[in-house]
Amino acid sequence: MTVRAAAKYDYDLVIVGCGVGGHGAALHAVESGLKVAVMDGNDVGGTCVNRGCVPSKALLAASGRVRDFRDEHHLKQLGITVRAPAPSESRSADEACGRSEA
């Protein structure tokens, strides 16, 4: 059995949730001179940061870069020249993995 000493907590405001809303509320409260505690039972950052908006935007940005690298005109502007591989450089997935077709 663990015995803890009684602790005193003196906060003007306790915010439950560390998502975008909780973070913004805490910043506003601190700027207003309040002593603030923020608590969260799960991922700090909430759904938006961990599973929603931010990861979605990262995937969209990455897919945009893939699209850019398929655009020959865009690549030329960056000084990159793309050429088709010579037949000797082109291999099938099976060959690349060391499997031979029988």
N, C-alpha and C positions, 0 to 999 in steps of 0.2 A: 504494500500500500504506500502510495506516494502522498506526502503531505506538503502542501504548498502554503507559504505564508500569504496572508491576505495582502492584496495589492490595491493601491488606490489609483483610480483612473480619473483624470480631470480633463475632459474634452468638452469643447463647445458644440461639436458636431461629430457624429459618427456616420460614415457613409458605407453602405453595404454594396459592394460591387466595384471592381476595378476596371470596368470597361471604359469606353470613350466617355460616356455620360458621367460615371463616377469620378473619373480623372478630371474632367472639366469642372465638375462641381467642387472637387477638393481644391483645385487651383484657385477658383473664384473665392472660396471660403477663406483660404490662407491669405490671399491678397486683401481680403476684407478684415484681416486681423484675427480670425478665429483659429483656435487650436483644434486641429482636425485629426481624426483617426479614420483610416480606410481599411476595410476588411473584405476578403473574398474567399470563398470556399473552394474555388476551382482555379482555372488558369487566370493569372494576372493578365489583364488586357481584354478579357471578355471574348465574346463570340467574334466580333468584328476583327480584332487583331489576330486571333488564333485560327479561326475557321471560316470567316466570312469575307468581309470587304478586302482586307489587306492581301490574303493569299490569292483571292480572285484577281486583284489588280496585278499581282506579280506574274500570274499565269498569262494574263492578257499582254503584259509587257514582253514576256519571253516569246510569246507567239508572234508578236509584232517584229521582234528581231529575226525570227526564222523567216518571216515574210520578206524582210529587208534583204536577207542573204540569198533569197531566190530571185531578187530583182537585179538583173544584170546592169541596168542603167544606174541604179543606186550604188552598186558595188564599184562601177567605173568612177563615180564621183569620189569614192573613198580611195581610189588608186588600186583597186583589186581587179585583176583580170581572171576570168573564169574560162576554162576550156573543158571540153568533153574529154573523159579519160580515153587513152588509147586502148585498143582491144586487149593488149597484154596486161593493162592495169586493172581491167574490169574483171571481177570474179563474182561468182554466185555466192549466196549465203552459205550453201553447203561446202563449197571449196574454202571459204574463209574460216569455217569452223572445223576444217580437217576431215569432213565427211566426203566420201567419193560416191558418185552415182553409179549404181551397178546395172 
